[in-house]
Amino acid sequence: MGDSITEGTIVDLPVGPGDYVNTDEVVVVLETDKVSVDVRATEPGKIVEILGEIDDVVEVGSNLFRIDTDAEAPEGGAAPAAETAPEPEAAAVPEAAAAPEAPPAAAAAPPAAAPAAPTPPPPPATPAPPTTSWTVDPITGKRTERRTKMSTLRKRVAERLKSAQNTAALLTTFQEVDMSSLMSLRSKYKDDFAKKHGVKLGFMSCFIKASTMSLQEIPAVNAYIDDEAQEIVYREFVDISVAVASPKGLVVPVLRNTEDMNFADVEKSIATFGQKAKEGTLSLEEMQGGTFTISNGGVFGSLMGTPILNLPQSAILGMHSIKMRPVVNEKGEIVPKPMMYLALTYDHRLIDGREAVTFLKSIAEKVSDPARMILDL
């Protein structure tokens, strides 16, 4: 596992003591704060002992199981079944206690006293004011709750997001972009693109290339603060992290050196990462690093939002859904156009407002007119 991983949680034990396993068969499944790891048998043999239970936290380098490599494989390869423990005998039901004896009869009542003198009747009471009666309908629906233990990945995501809020001076600026030209370009060339490169042409490749060029124009957005050394580190390369939803939570694989990639390279890398995220096979190396992040909430229908930084990065771009909205064109006419809101959250300790706005405006201009990227404008 990576140097940043110090511990993992046992989440599955496919085999148990007494089972025979072959080489490369999974014995223990660990979940770390970044990825799930299958611990496999390096040699065939019989499992003697599992040194842990599900939900136990183990440190990197600790022993997880003991295996007898001299044991012979069972016939047919079947592992011996565990003996069933005998059911405990039912406890005897205690006899009912005897009913207590009836209490003795009450003593005879004393003789009645002589009648007292008659008293005058009390004055009539003043009637109380009428009150309104309120009734509450009983709750008839189900009101159940369910608790599940937080996974290691979910806990780590929560820690990093909260750390970003506590560390950086977060500020978000917004911009809107006209998607008409890009949508027309995609519609015109998507079939030829797929035929030549074997991958679909999407919008993300354009945003990644536009972001890469804008990062090179505004180096501060691609930099980060080294808090320990109290220095600003400017990076001469661009590694873009792309936030991807997986069954186990948010993962952020990294596209390396996007300044050297073309549209086809970007689309192929995104397709590969998306498939690995669904299968849960992303490696630690594929999710480490990154100088800038793009999060596309538009695929879920988000109209606008404020993304949170992925420290130690200094900025993150949020894409949102495309909506037809009335726009005033150059002739003063109101026309419908497909528009998208863009959001840039940045660390104001390092990036000034002028740089952030200029950077986001540059992305919007390149996306609204893709020819600017070809001409390096």
C-alpha positions, 0 to 999 in steps of 0.5 A, a space after each residue: 500500500 502507499 506511504 500515506 496509508 498506515 492502517 486498514 479495516 477488515 471488511 470481509 473474510 471470504 475464508 476461515 480457519 480450516 479452509 484450503 486456499 490456492 495461490 492468489 486466492 483472497 483471504 482478507 479484504 481490507 478497506 483503507 481511506 483511499 481504496 479496498 485492498 485484497 490480501 491474497 495467499 502467496 502459496 497454497 495451503 490450509 488456513 490455520 488462523 485468522 488474526 482478526 475479525 470483521 471491523 478490526 483495524 489493523 496496521 500496515 505490516 501486521 500479520 493477518 493470517 497463518 497458513 500451513 503450506 504443507 497441508 494436502 489439498 482436499 479431494 475435489 478442492 472443497 474445504 472441510 465444513 465447520 462442525 455445527 455446535 449442539 443447540 443448548 438445552 432449553 432451560 426448565 420453566 420454574 413452577 408458578 409460585 403459590 397464590 398468597 392467602 387471602 387477607 383476614 376479613 376486615 374488623 366489624 365497623 364501629 357503631 354509627 355516630 349520632 346525626 349532627 345538626 344540619 348545616 346551611 347549603 353553600 352558595 352556588 358556584 360561579 360557572 367556569 368559562 368554556 374551554 376549547 378542546 384540542 385533539 392530536 391525531 395519532 401517528 400511524 406511519 412507520 418511524 423506524 431508524 437504521 444505523 450503519 458503521 461509517 466506512 474508512 473511505 467515508 470517514 477519510 472523505 469527511 476529515 479531508 473536506 472539513 480540514 479544507 474548510 478549517 485550513 483554507 480561506 474559501 471563496 467562490 466566484 461564478 460565471 456562465 458559459 454559452 454551450 451552443 458552439 461546443 454542442 454543435 461541434 460535438 454533434 457534427 464530429 461525434 460519429 467520426 471521433 468515435 470511429 477513429 478513436 474508439 471512444 465517445 466525444 464528451 464535454 469533459 475533454 473540452 473543459 479539461 483542455 480549457 482548464 489546462 490552458 488557463 492554468 498555464 496562463 494564471 500560474 497561481 491557480 496551479 500553485 499551492 501553499 506549503 504551510 510547514 515551510 511557509 512557501 508558495 510552490 509553483 508547478 510547471 506541469 498540470 495534473 487534473 483530478 476528476 471527481 468520480 462517483 463510485 458505489 463506495 463514495 467519491 473518488 478522484 483519479 488524476 490525469 497526468 500532464 494534461 498539457 501534453 494530451 489531446 481530446 482523444 487522450 483525455 476521453 480515453 483516460 476518463 472512460 478508463 477511470 470511470 470503469 475502474 471506479 464502478 468496479 472498485 479497481 482504482 489503484 492508490 497511485 491513480 488517485 494521488 497528487 493532482 494540481 487542480 480538480 474538476 467536479 461535474 455535478 451537472 450529471 446529477 442535475 445540479 443547477 449551481 453549487 460551491 465545490 470544496 477544495 481538495 487540499 493541498 490544491 488551491 482551486 476546484 472547478 464546478 460544472 453544472 447542468 445545461 439549461 435553456 435560458 433566455 439570453 440577449 444576443 449581440 443584436 439586442 434580441 432575446 433568444 434561447 440558448 443552452 447555458 451552464 453555470 460554472 463555479 470556481 472555489 479557490 483559496 483566497 490566501 494564495 489567489 486574489 480575486 482578480 486572478 480567480 475571475 480572470 481564470 474562470 472567464 478564460 475557461 468560459 471563453 474557450 468553452 463557448 468558442 472552442 476555436 480559441 483553444 486551437 488558435 491558443 487564444 
